[in-house]
Amino acid sequence: MQSLRRNTIIIALLVGLIVVVLAVLLLRKPANNDVTLSFSAEVGGTPLVYNQSIYPNPGGEGQLKIRDFRFYISHIELVGRDNTWVESDSYHLARFDNEAGLYTVELKDVPIQQLEKVKFSIGVDETANTSIEPRGDLDPNSQMAWNWTMGYKFVLLEGALNLLGEISPIVFHVGFSENLRSFEFDFKEPIELAERKDMAFLVNPMKLFDGTTRVDLSELSSVKFDRNDARTIADNYQHMVTLKPD
């Protein structure tokens, strides 16, 4: 009987010890972090200026005025040293027509302590691009939805070209599922998110016309429905976003 009582006491002590250890481990679990991705629209190191004919035609003569510029950022993924976090319903419409010329994405409760890389795309994946279901900033009734077919404009830039005093409209609406373009940014050293929570990127809208291919806006002033032209601009906007130097 005494032996049984002693064994019962030992088992109870062991169970109590395990509970204490688990409680300590749970209390020591690092807190999740909030992360901000900020995108600044700049041309030549200067904030984007709207409604002024100040940007040279990359492939020819004349000056470009940008009236409207926006695009979809999607599929945001944060890669940590020990795990990866993917944002759900990750569709954000980036615009820069505000005083700061800045667009920010707030990512909440990210279970990563040391961030090694950031991934995202410009455009909309085929599944969402062929659906009328609103997800994130996707809205089938918005200005970014086509009015002639299902799907979205991935990048929109509108303005005008001033060529020797003659003003011609510039309209670039680039879509089609095959023009989704992915980006991946690696950090030289892992970033401790407990100390730094803002990742800054630069967006140069002029790369739409001067990336892989240099475009003369007097010859190609509108891109909407032609898949070859849309692919050319998509290959250019692959170079539109860069990681801002520290």
C-alpha positions as CSV (number, residue, x, y, z in Angstrom):
1,M,0.0,0.0,0.0
2,Q,2.8,2.4,0.9
3,S,4.6,1.5,-2.4
4,L,1.4,2.3,-4.3
5,R,1.0,5.6,-2.5
6,R,4.6,6.5,-3.2
7,N,4.3,5.7,-6.9
8,T,1.1,7.8,-7.1
9,I,2.9,10.8,-5.5
10,I,5.8,10.4,-7.9
11,I,3.5,10.3,-10.9
12,A,1.6,13.4,-9.7
13,L,4.9,15.2,-9.2
14,L,6.1,14.3,-12.7
15,V,2.8,15.5,-14.2
16,G,3.0,18.7,-12.3
17,L,6.6,19.2,-13.5
18,I,5.5,18.7,-17.1
19,V,2.7,21.2,-16.8
20,V,5.1,23.8,-15.4
21,V,7.6,23.2,-18.2
22,L,5.0,23.5,-20.9
23,A,3.6,26.7,-19.3
24,V,7.1,28.2,-19.2
25,L,7.7,27.3,-22.9
26,L,4.4,28.8,-23.9
27,L,5.2,32.0,-22.0
28,R,8.6,32.2,-23.7
29,K,7.1,31.8,-27.2
30,P,8.1,34.9,-29.2
31,A,5.3,37.3,-30.1
32,N,4.1,37.6,-33.7
33,N,5.0,40.8,-35.5
34,D,3.2,43.4,-37.6
35,V,5.1,44.3,-40.9
36,T,4.6,47.2,-43.2
37,L,5.5,47.1,-46.9
38,S,5.8,50.6,-48.3
39,F,6.0,51.6,-51.9
40,S,7.3,55.0,-53.1
41,A,6.7,56.1,-56.6
42,E,9.8,57.9,-57.9
43,V,11.4,58.8,-61.3
44,G,15.1,59.4,-61.3
45,G,15.2,59.6,-57.5
46,T,12.4,62.3,-57.4
47,P,8.8,61.6,-56.3
48,L,6.4,61.0,-59.1
49,V,4.7,64.3,-60.3
50,Y,1.2,64.1,-61.8
51,N,-0.3,66.3,-64.5
52,Q,2.9,67.9,-65.7
53,S,4.6,67.2,-69.1
54,I,8.1,66.6,-67.6
55,Y,9.1,63.0,-68.4
56,P,11.0,62.4,-71.7
57,N,9.6,59.9,-74.2
58,P,11.9,56.9,-73.6
59,G,12.0,55.8,-77.3
60,G,11.6,59.1,-79.1
61,E,10.8,62.8,-78.9
62,G,8.2,64.6,-76.7
63,Q,7.4,64.8,-73.0
64,L,5.0,62.6,-71.1
65,K,2.4,63.8,-68.6
66,I,1.1,61.1,-66.2
67,R,-2.5,61.6,-65.1
68,D,-3.2,58.3,-63.4
69,F,-1.0,55.3,-62.3
70,R,-2.0,52.3,-60.3
71,F,-1.4,48.5,-60.3
72,Y,-2.2,45.4,-58.3
73,I,0.2,43.9,-55.9
74,S,-0.7,40.3,-55.1
75,H,0.5,37.0,-53.5
76,I,2.6,38.6,-50.7
77,E,4.8,36.0,-49.0
78,L,7.3,36.6,-46.2
79,V,10.1,34.0,-45.9
80,G,11.8,33.7,-42.5
81,R,14.8,31.8,-41.3
82,D,12.5,29.0,-39.9
83,N,9.2,29.4,-41.6
84,T,7.2,31.1,-44.3
85,W,4.0,33.2,-44.0
86,V,1.6,33.8,-46.9
87,E,-1.1,36.5,-46.8
88,S,-4.6,35.3,-47.5
89,D,-6.7,37.1,-50.1
90,S,-3.6,39.0,-51.0
91,Y,-4.7,41.6,-53.6
92,H,-3.8,45.2,-53.1
93,L,-4.4,48.1,-55.4
94,A,-1.4,50.4,-55.2
95,R,-2.0,54.1,-55.8
96,F,0.3,57.1,-55.4
97,D,-2.0,60.1,-55.9
98,N,-1.6,61.2,-52.3
99,E,0.5,63.8,-50.6
100,A,3.2,61.4,-49.6
101,G,3.3,59.6,-53.0
102,L,3.3,56.4,-50.9
103,Y,1.3,53.2,-50.8
104,T,1.6,50.9,-47.8
105,V,0.5,47.4,-47.0
106,E,0.0,46.5,-43.4
107,L,0.6,42.8,-42.6
108,K,-0.7,41.8,-39.1
109,D,0.3,39.1,-36.7
110,V,3.1,37.6,-38.8
111,P,4.7,34.6,-37.1
112,I,8.2,35.4,-38.2
113,Q,11.1,36.6,-36.1
114,Q,13.9,36.8,-38.6
115,L,12.9,37.9,-42.2
116,E,15.1,36.7,-45.0
117,K,13.1,37.6,-48.2
118,V,9.9,39.1,-49.5
119,K,8.0,37.8,-52.4
120,F,5.0,39.3,-54.3
121,S,3.6,39.7,-57.8
122,I,2.3,42.4,-60.0
123,G,-1.1,41.4,-61.5
124,V,-3.8,38.9,-60.7
125,D,-3.5,35.1,-60.8
126,E,-5.7,33.2,-63.3
127,T,-8.2,31.9,-60.8
128,A,-9.0,35.3,-59.3
129,N,-8.8,36.9,-62.7
130,T,-11.6,34.8,-64.1
131,S,-13.8,35.1,-61.0
132,I,-16.4,37.7,-60.0
133,E,-15.9,37.1,-56.3
134,P,-14.5,40.2,-54.5
135,R,-11.2,39.3,-52.8
136,G,-8.9,41.9,-51.1
137,D,-9.0,45.0,-53.4
138,L,-10.5,43.1,-56.3
139,D,-13.8,44.5,-57.3
140,P,-15.5,43.5,-60.6
141,N,-17.3,46.9,-60.6
142,S,-14.2,49.0,-60.2
143,Q,-12.2,51.0,-62.7
144,M,-9.6,48.3,-62.8
145,A,-12.1,45.7,-64.2
146,W,-12.5,45.3,-67.9
147,N,-15.9,46.4,-69.3
148,W,-15.6,44.1,-72.3
149,T,-14.6,40.8,-70.7
150,M,-14.1,39.2,-67.3
151,G,-10.8,40.0,-65.6
152,Y,-8.7,42.9,-64.3
153,K,-6.3,45.5,-65.6
154,F,-3.1,44.6,-63.7
155,V,-1.4,48.0,-64.4
156,L,-3.1,51.2,-65.5
157,L,-1.2,54.3,-66.7
158,E,-2.9,57.2,-68.4
159,G,-1.7,60.6,-69.5
160,A,-0.6,62.5,-72.6
161,L,2.4,63.0,-74.8
162,N,3.3,66.5,-75.8
163,L,5.2,66.3,-79.2
164,L,6.1,69.7,-80.6
165,G,2.9,71.2,-79.1
166,E,0.6,68.4,-80.3
167,I,-1.1,66.6,-77.5
168,S,-1.9,62.9,-77.8
169,P,-3.5,60.7,-75.2
170,I,-1.5,57.9,-73.6
171,V,-3.5,54.9,-72.4
172,F,-1.9,51.7,-71.1
173,H,-4.2,49.2,-69.5
174,V,-2.3,45.9,-69.2
175,G,-4.0,42.7,-68.2
176,F,-4.3,39.0,-69.3
177,S,-3.4,36.2,-66.8
178,E,-0.1,35.4,-68.6
179,N,1.2,38.8,-67.7
180,L,1.4,38.1,-64.0
181,R,5.0,38.9,-63.0
182,S,6.7,37.7,-59.8
183,F,9.3,39.5,-57.6
184,E,11.6,38.2,-55.0
185,F,13.8,40.3,-52.8
186,D,16.5,38.9,-50.6
187,F,18.1,40.7,-47.7
188,K,21.8,40.6,-47.2
189,E,21.3,39.7,-43.5
190,P,18.1,38.4,-41.8
191,I,16.1,41.2,-40.5
192,E,15.0,41.0,-36.8
193,L,11.3,42.0,-37.0
194,A,11.3,42.9,-33.3
195,E,13.6,45.8,-34.2
196,R,12.6,46.7,-37.8
197,K,9.1,46.3,-39.2
198,D,9.1,48.5,-42.4
199,M,10.3,47.2,-45.7
200,A,10.6,49.9,-48.3
201,F,10.4,49.6,-52.1
202,L,10.8,52.0,-55.0
203,V,8.4,52.0,-58.0
204,N,9.4,53.7,-61.2
205,P,6.4,54.0,-63.6
206,M,8.7,55.0,-66.5
207,K,10.0,51.4,-66.5
208,L,6.8,50.5,-68.2
209,F,8.3,52.1,-71.3
210,D,12.0,51.4,-70.7
211,G,12.6,48.0,-69.1
212,T,13.4,45.1,-71.3
213,T,12.2,47.1,-74.4
214,R,12.3,50.8,-75.0
215,V,9.0,52.2,-76.2
216,D,8.4,55.2,-78.4
217,L,5.2,56.6,-77.1
218,S,4.5,58.4,-80.3
219,E,4.3,55.1,-82.1
220,L,2.8,53.0,-79.3
221,S,0.4,55.3,-77.4
222,S,-2.2,52.7,-76.3
223,V,-2.1,49.2,-75.0
224,K,-5.4,47.4,-74.1
225,F,-6.4,44.4,-76.2
226,D,-3.3,43.3,-78.1
227,R,-1.6,40.5,-76.2
228,N,1.8,41.0,-77.8
229,D,1.9,44.7,-76.8
230,A,0.6,43.8,-73.3
231,R,3.4,41.1,-73.0
232,T,6.0,43.7,-74.0
233,I,4.8,46.1,-71.3
234,A,4.6,43.3,-68.7
235,D,8.2,42.3,-69.4
236,N,9.1,45.9,-68.8
237,Y,7.2,46.2,-65.5
238,Q,9.2,43.2,-64.3
239,H,11.9,46.0,-63.7
240,M,9.5,48.5,-62.2
241,V,9.9,47.7,-58.5
242,T,13.2,47.6,-56.6
243,L,14.2,47.3,-52.9
244,K,15.0,50.7,-51.5
245,P,18.6,50.9,-50.3
246,D,19.2,51.1,-46.5
